[in-house]
Amino acid sequence: MRSTRVPGARRLPHDIPLPAPPEVLRKGPLRAGAFRTALHDPRTAVVVGRLLGTALIVCFLTGLLSHLMQHQPGWLALPSRPVWGYRVTQGAHVAAGIAAVPLLLAKLWVVYPRLYVWPPARSLRHALERLSIAVLVATAVFELATGLINIVQWYPWAFPFVPVHYWIGWVLTGALILHIGVQLPVITEHWSRGPEADPRPVDDATPSRRGLLVALGASVGVVTLATIGQTVSPLAKASPLAPRRPGVGPQRLPVNRTAAQAGVLQPIRDPEWRLTITGPLEVSLSRAELLAMPQHSVWLPIACVEGWSASARWTGVRIRDLMDRVGAPADATLRVFSLEQFSPYSVMEMRREYTRDPLTLLALGINGEPLAEDHGYPARIIAPNRPGVLQTKWVTRMEVLT
């Protein structure tokens, strides 16, 4: 494949003429004269790449925060403020992941001619570089594909989604950093160059780089707007592809898992249901006895890892009042058990940052009505700035850990 150059233009490593492939392989992308359009040049790859890289970095950082909030390590103290914190960060995580899909497709389209260089590996360094790119592409496709499938809660695989998605995210980030390091000279050369500095001739018969970026920006805007309404309530009507919508569901609030799906219908309908709280003292309270305690109302969002969130007015008993009733120390951790048994989140722990927060409730009602069964009847947890999977429904027991 010949390279057209302007006299005096600096020669970059990626412009070095490569040996032609054998005659038998000179077909399709390996044919003479393939990929002559400027849209496959390094400048376009850098422009699209920095957009994709930004989206992937946002995904990684917000995903890491979500993982730490769901699996809080002992050394990390998590704040309960702002109350909408997780709603914003997880909404950004899902929105950035969806936006990254057209960006990744555009990036692969721009650079795929480099997949057909001949010979496939010119040296050990070149072979390792291509291997790192293969890892980068494979992990990016895996993360975005499985993330999209998780949004609609369909799991056609045998592996556990959360830990696999988390660790592959680290591999993707490492491959991205390695790729940036290897390509740093090219990135630096083309980061801020304008069209007038591009040595490649422009073919008026082919689409322009600006046209490609406009089309790409429109694609990102469309897919974002079509789904962001599950997080940004005012845009709900403009988001036909959002799996969940604020205000849609039992008591005007979405649900991920119904009481029937959780297999708890029989125990939550038992008139003898009681909440057991153990600590220095032990108490057992019926729902009527809980309702007889001082009731508090809070306006809090519930935000799920799938990206949707919605706000509601919750009414119930403050967790700190229940802990005080059993003589719990001020810095004690509370372990909460759900009637749902076959779930990785049927047991949840809250540290003092949440248990002592006046907004953290054992909720008994929502929006002025008793809790619906699908929302956690007879009692559930609601706390500020917490992932939805930790807002335990169908609570049956609490243990004070000292």
Secondary structure as a PSIPRED ss2 file (coil, helix, strand):
# PSIPRED VFORMAT (PSIPRED V4.0)

   1 M C   1.000  0.000  0.000
   2 R C   1.000  0.000  0.000
   3 S C   1.000  0.000  0.000
   4 T C   1.000  0.000  0.000
   5 R C   1.000  0.000  0.000
   6 V C   1.000  0.000  0.000
   7 P C   1.000  0.000  0.000
   8 G C   1.000  0.000  0.000
   9 A C   1.000  0.000  0.000
  10 R C   1.000  0.000  0.000
  11 R C   1.000  0.000  0.000
  12 L C   1.000  0.000  0.000
  13 P H   0.000  1.000  0.000
  14 H H   0.000  1.000  0.000
  15 D H   0.000  1.000  0.000
  16 I C   1.000  0.000  0.000
  17 P C   1.000  0.000  0.000
  18 L C   1.000  0.000  0.000
  19 P C   1.000  0.000  0.000
  20 A C   1.000  0.000  0.000
  21 P C   1.000  0.000  0.000
  22 P C   1.000  0.000  0.000
  23 E H   0.000  1.000  0.000
  24 V H   0.000  1.000  0.000
  25 L H   0.000  1.000  0.000
  26 R C   1.000  0.000  0.000
  27 K C   1.000  0.000  0.000
  28 G H   0.000  1.000  0.000
  29 P H   0.000  1.000  0.000
  30 L H   0.000  1.000  0.000
  31 R C   1.000  0.000  0.000
  32 A C   1.000  0.000  0.000
  33 G C   1.000  0.000  0.000
  34 A C   1.000  0.000  0.000
  35 F C   1.000  0.000  0.000
  36 R C   1.000  0.000  0.000
  37 T C   1.000  0.000  0.000
  38 A H   0.000  1.000  0.000
  39 L H   0.000  1.000  0.000
  40 H H   0.000  1.000  0.000
  41 D C   1.000  0.000  0.000
  42 P H   0.000  1.000  0.000
  43 R H   0.000  1.000  0.000
  44 T H   0.000  1.000  0.000
  45 A H   0.000  1.000  0.000
  46 V H   0.000  1.000  0.000
  47 V H   0.000  1.000  0.000
  48 V H   0.000  1.000  0.000
  49 G H   0.000  1.000  0.000
  50 R H   0.000  1.000  0.000
  51 L H   0.000  1.000  0.000
  52 L H   0.000  1.000  0.000
  53 G H   0.000  1.000  0.000
  54 T H   0.000  1.000  0.000
  55 A H   0.000  1.000  0.000
  56 L H   0.000  1.000  0.000
  57 I H   0.000  1.000  0.000
  58 V H   0.000  1.000  0.000
  59 C H   0.000  1.000  0.000
  60 F H   0.000  1.000  0.000
  61 L H   0.000  1.000  0.000
  62 T H   0.000  1.000  0.000
  63 G H   0.000  1.000  0.000
  64 L H   0.000  1.000  0.000
  65 L H   0.000  1.000  0.000
  66 S H   0.000  1.000  0.000
  67 H H   0.000  1.000  0.000
  68 L H   0.000  1.000  0.000
  69 M H   0.000  1.000  0.000
  70 Q H   0.000  1.000  0.000
  71 H C   1.000  0.000  0.000
  72 Q C   1.000  0.000  0.000
  73 P C   1.000  0.000  0.000
  74 G C   1.000  0.000  0.000
  75 W C   1.000  0.000  0.000
  76 L C   1.000  0.000  0.000
  77 A C   1.000  0.000  0.000
  78 L C   1.000  0.000  0.000
  79 P C   1.000  0.000  0.000
  80 S C   1.000  0.000  0.000
  81 R C   1.000  0.000  0.000
  82 P C   1.000  0.000  0.000
  83 V C   1.000  0.000  0.000
  84 W C   1.000  0.000  0.000
  85 G H   0.000  1.000  0.000
  86 Y H   0.000  1.000  0.000
  87 R H   0.000  1.000  0.000
  88 V H   0.000  1.000  0.000
  89 T H   0.000  1.000  0.000
  90 Q H   0.000  1.000  0.000
  91 G H   0.000  1.000  0.000
  92 A H   0.000  1.000  0.000
  93 H H   0.000  1.000  0.000
  94 V H   0.000  1.000  0.000
  95 A H   0.000  1.000  0.000
  96 A H   0.000  1.000  0.000
  97 G H   0.000  1.000  0.000
  98 I H   0.000  1.000  0.000
  99 A H   0.000  1.000  0.000
 100 A H   0.000  1.000  0.000
 101 V H   0.000  1.000  0.000
 102 P H   0.000  1.000  0.000
 103 L H   0.000  1.000  0.000
 104 L H   0.000  1.000  0.000
 105 L H   0.000  1.000  0.000
 106 A H   0.000  1.000  0.000
 107 K H   0.000  1.000  0.000
 108 L H   0.000  1.000  0.000
 109 W H   0.000  1.000  0.000
 110 V H   0.000  1.000  0.000
 111 V H   0.000  1.000  0.000
 112 Y H   0.000  1.000  0.000
 113 P H   0.000  1.000  0.000
 114 R H   0.000  1.000  0.000
 115 L H   0.000  1.000  0.000
 116 Y H   0.000  1.000  0.000
 117 V C   1.000  0.000  0.000
 118 W C   1.000  0.000  0.000
 119 P C   1.000  0.000  0.000
 120 P C   1.000  0.000  0.000
 121 A C   1.000  0.000  0.000
 122 R C   1.000  0.000  0.000
 123 S C   1.000  0.000  0.000
 124 L H   0.000  1.000  0.000
 125 R H   0.000  1.000  0.000
 126 H H   0.000  1.000  0.000
 127 A H   0.000  1.000  0.000
 128 L H   0.000  1.000  0.000
 129 E H   0.000  1.000  0.000
 130 R H   0.000  1.000  0.000
 131 L H   0.000  1.000  0.000
 132 S H   0.000  1.000  0.000
 133 I H   0.000  1.000  0.000
 134 A H   0.000  1.000  0.000
 135 V H   0.000  1.000  0.000
 136 L H   0.000  1.000  0.000
 137 V H   0.000  1.000  0.000
 138 A H   0.000  1.000  0.000
 139 T H   0.000  1.000  0.000
 140 A H   0.000  1.000  0.000
 141 V H   0.000  1.000  0.000
 142 F H   0.000  1.000  0.000
 143 E H   0.000  1.000  0.000
 144 L H   0.000  1.000  0.000
 145 A H   0.000  1.000  0.000
 146 T H   0.000  1.000  0.000
 147 G H   0.000  1.000  0.000
 148 L H   0.000  1.000  0.000
 149 I H   0.000  1.000  0.000
 150 N H   0.000  1.000  0.000
 151 I H   0.000  1.000  0.000
 152 V C   1.000  0.000  0.000
 153 Q C   1.000  0.000  0.000
 154 W C   1.000  0.000  0.000
 155 Y C   1.000  0.000  0.000
 156 P C   1.000  0.000  0.000
 157 W C   1.000  0.000  0.000
 158 A C   1.000  0.000  0.000
 159 F C   1.000  0.000  0.000
 160 P C   1.000  0.000  0.000
 161 F H   0.000  1.000  0.000
 162 V H   0.000  1.000  0.000
 163 P H   0.000  1.000  0.000
 164 V H   0.000  1.000  0.000
 165 H H   0.000  1.000  0.000
 166 Y H   0.000  1.000  0.000
 167 W H   0.000  1.000  0.000
 168 I H   0.000  1.000  0.000
 169 G H   0.000  1.000  0.000
 170 W H   0.000  1.000  0.000
 171 V H   0.000  1.000  0.000
 172 L H   0.000  1.000  0.000
 173 T H   0.000  1.000  0.000
 174 G H   0.000  1.000  0.000
 175 A H   0.000  1.000  0.000
 176 L H   0.000  1.000  0.000
 177 I H   0.000  1.000  0.000
 178 L H   0.000  1.000  0.000
 179 H H   0.000  1.000  0.000
 180 I H   0.000  1.000  0.000
 181 G H   0.000  1.000  0.000
 182 V H   0.000  1.000  0.000
 183 Q C   1.000  0.000  0.000
 184 L H   0.000  1.000  0.000
 185 P H   0.000  1.000  0.000
 186 V H   0.000  1.000  0.000
 187 I H   0.000  1.000  0.000
 188 T H   0.000  1.000  0.000
 189 E H   0.000  1.000  0.000
 190 H H   0.000  1.000  0.000
 191 W C   1.000  0.000  0.000
 192 S C   1.000  0.000  0.000
 193 R C   1.000  0.000  0.000
 194 G C   1.000  0.000  0.000
 195 P H   0.000  1.000  0.000
 196 E H   0.000  1.000  0.000
 197 A H   0.000  1.000  0.000
 198 D C   1.000  0.000  0.000
 199 P C   1.000  0.000  0.000
 200 R C   1.000  0.000  0.000
 201 P C   1.000  0.000  0.000
 202 V C   1.000  0.000  0.000
 203 D C   1.000  0.000  0.000
 204 D C   1.000  0.000  0.000
 205 A C   1.000  0.000  0.000
 206 T C   1.000  0.000  0.000
 207 P C   1.000  0.000  0.000
 208 S C   1.000  0.000  0.000
 209 R H   0.000  1.000  0.000
 210 R H   0.000  1.000  0.000
 211 G H   0.000  1.000  0.000
 212 L H   0.000  1.000  0.000
 213 L H   0.000  1.000  0.000
 214 V H   0.000  1.000  0.000
 215 A H   0.000  1.000  0.000
 216 L H   0.000  1.000  0.000
 217 G H   0.000  1.000  0.000
 218 A H   0.000  1.000  0.000
 219 S H   0.000  1.000  0.000
 220 V H   0.000  1.000  0.000
 221 G H   0.000  1.000  0.000
 222 V H   0.000  1.000  0.000
 223 V H   0.000  1.000  0.000
 224 T H   0.000  1.000  0.000
 225 L H   0.000  1.000  0.000
 226 A C   1.000  0.000  0.000
 227 T C   1.000  0.000  0.000
 228 I H   0.000  1.000  0.000
 229 G H   0.000  1.000  0.000
 230 Q H   0.000  1.000  0.000
 231 T C   1.000  0.000  0.000
 232 V C   1.000  0.000  0.000
 233 S H   0.000  1.000  0.000
 234 P H   0.000  1.000  0.000
 235 L H   0.000  1.000  0.000
 236 A H   0.000  1.000  0.000
 237 K H   0.000  1.000  0.000
 238 A H   0.000  1.000  0.000
 239 S C   1.000  0.000  0.000
 240 P C   1.000  0.000  0.000
 241 L C   1.000  0.000  0.000
 242 A C   1.000  0.000  0.000
 243 P C   1.000  0.000  0.000
 244 R C   1.000  0.000  0.000
 245 R C   1.000  0.000  0.000
 246 P C   1.000  0.000  0.000
 247 G C   1.000  0.000  0.000
 248 V C   1.000  0.000  0.000
 249 G C   1.000  0.000  0.000
 250 P H   0.000  1.000  0.000
 251 Q H   0.000  1.000  0.000
 252 R H   0.000  1.000  0.000
 253 L C   1.000  0.000  0.000
 254 P C   1.000  0.000  0.000
 255 V C   1.000  0.000  0.000
 256 N C   1.000  0.000  0.000
 257 R C   1.000  0.000  0.000
 258 T C   1.000  0.000  0.000
 259 A H   0.000  1.000  0.000
 260 A H   0.000  1.000  0.000
 261 Q H   0.000  1.000  0.000
 262 A H   0.000  1.000  0.000
 263 G C   1.000  0.000  0.000
 264 V C   1.000  0.000  0.000
 265 L H   0.000  1.000  0.000
 266 Q H   0.000  1.000  0.000
 267 P H   0.000  1.000  0.000
 268 I H   0.000  1.000  0.000
 269 R C   1.000  0.000  0.000
 270 D C   1.000  0.000  0.000
 271 P C   1.000  0.000  0.000
 272 E C   1.000  0.000  0.000
 273 W C   1.000  0.000  0.000
 274 R E   0.000  0.000  1.000
 275 L E   0.000  0.000  1.000
 276 T E   0.000  0.000  1.000
 277 I E   0.000  0.000  1.000
 278 T E   0.000  0.000  1.000
 279 G C   1.000  0.000  0.000
 280 P C   1.000  0.000  0.000
 281 L C   1.000  0.000  0.000
 282 E E   0.000  0.000  1.000
 283 V E   0.000  0.000  1.000
 284 S E   0.000  0.000  1.000
 285 L E   0.000  0.000  1.000
 286 S E   0.000  0.000  1.000
 287 R H   0.000  1.000  0.000
 288 A H   0.000  1.000  0.000
 289 E H   0.000  1.000  0.000
 290 L H   0.000  1.000  0.000
 291 L H   0.000  1.000  0.000
 292 A H   0.000  1.000  0.000
 293 M C   1.000  0.000  0.000
 294 P C   1.000  0.000  0.000
 295 Q C   1.000  0.000  0.000
 296 H E   0.000  0.000  1.000
 297 S E   0.000  0.000  1.000
 298 V E   0.000  0.000  1.000
 299 W E   0.000  0.000  1.000
 300 L E   0.000  0.000  1.000
 301 P E   0.000  0.000  1.000
 302 I E   0.000  0.000  1.000
 303 A E   0.000  0.000  1.000
 304 C C   1.000  0.000  0.000
 305 V C   1.000  0.000  0.000
 306 E C   1.000  0.000  0.000
 307 G C   1.000  0.000  0.000
 308 W C   1.000  0.000  0.000
 309 S E   0.000  0.000  1.000
 310 A E   0.000  0.000  1.000
 311 S E   0.000  0.000  1.000
 312 A E   0.000  0.000  1.000
 313 R E   0.000  0.000  1.000
 314 W E   0.000  0.000  1.000
 315 T E   0.000  0.000  1.000
 316 G E   0.000  0.000  1.000
 317 V E   0.000  0.000  1.000
 318 R E   0.000  0.000  1.000
 319 I H   0.000  1.000  0.000
 320 R H   0.000  1.000  0.000
 321 D H   0.000  1.000  0.000
 322 L H   0.000  1.000  0.000
 323 M H   0.000  1.000  0.000
 324 D H   0.000  1.000  0.000
 325 R H   0.000  1.000  0.000
 326 V C   1.000  0.000  0.000
 327 G C   1.000  0.000  0.000
 328 A C   1.000  0.000  0.000
 329 P C   1.000  0.000  0.000
 330 A C   1.000  0.000  0.000
 331 D C   1.000  0.000  0.000
 332 A C   1.000  0.000  0.000
 333 T E   0.000  0.000  1.000
 334 L E   0.000  0.000  1.000
 335 R E   0.000  0.000  1.000
 336 V E   0.000  0.000  1.000
 337 F E   0.000  0.000  1.000
 338 S E   0.000  0.000  1.000
 339 L C   1.000  0.000  0.000
 340 E C   1.000  0.000  0.000
 341 Q C   1.000  0.000  0.000
 342 F C   1.000  0.000  0.000
 343 S C   1.000  0.000  0.000
 344 P C   1.000  0.000  0.000
 345 Y C   1.000  0.000  0.000
 346 S C   1.000  0.000  0.000
 347 V E   0.000  0.000  1.000
 348 M E   0.000  0.000  1.000
 349 E E   0.000  0.000  1.000
 350 M E   0.000  0.000  1.000
 351 R C   1.000  0.000  0.000
 352 R H   0.000  1.000  0.000
 353 E H   0.000  1.000  0.000
 354 Y H   0.000  1.000  0.000
 355 T H   0.000  1.000  0.000
 356 R C   1.000  0.000  0.000
 357 D C   1.000  0.000  0.000
 358 P C   1.000  0.000  0.000
 359 L C   1.000  0.000  0.000
 360 T C   1.000  0.000  0.000
 361 L E   0.000  0.000  1.000
 362 L E   0.000  0.000  1.000
 363 A E   0.000  0.000  1.000
 364 L E   0.000  0.000  1.000
 365 G E   0.000  0.000  1.000
 366 I E   0.000  0.000  1.000
 367 N C   1.000  0.000  0.000
 368 G C   1.000  0.000  0.000
 369 E E   0.000  0.000  1.000
 370 P E   0.000  0.000  1.000
 371 L C   1.000  0.000  0.000
 372 A C   1.000  0.000  0.000
 373 E H   0.000  1.000  0.000
 374 D H   0.000  1.000  0.000
 375 H H   0.000  1.000  0.000
 376 G C   1.000  0.000  0.000
 377 Y C   1.000  0.000  0.000
 378 P C   1.000  0.000  0.000
 379 A C   1.000  0.000  0.000
 380 R E   0.000  0.000  1.000
 381 I E   0.000  0.000  1.000
 382 I E   0.000  0.000  1.000
 383 A C   1.000  0.000  0.000
 384 P C   1.000  0.000  0.000
 385 N C   1.000  0.000  0.000
 386 R C   1.000  0.000  0.000
 387 P E   0.000  0.000  1.000
 388 G H   0.000  1.000  0.000
 389 V H   0.000  1.000  0.000
 390 L H   0.000  1.000  0.000
 391 Q C   1.000  0.000  0.000
 392 T C   1.000  0.000  0.000
 393 K C   1.000  0.000  0.000
 394 W C   1.000  0.000  0.000
 395 V E   0.000  0.000  1.000
 396 T E   0.000  0.000  1.000
 397 R E   0.000  0.000  1.000
 398 M E   0.000  0.000  1.000
 399 E E   0.000  0.000  1.000
 400 V E   0.000  0.000  1.000
 401 L E   0.000  0.000  1.000
 402 T C   1.000  0.000  0.000
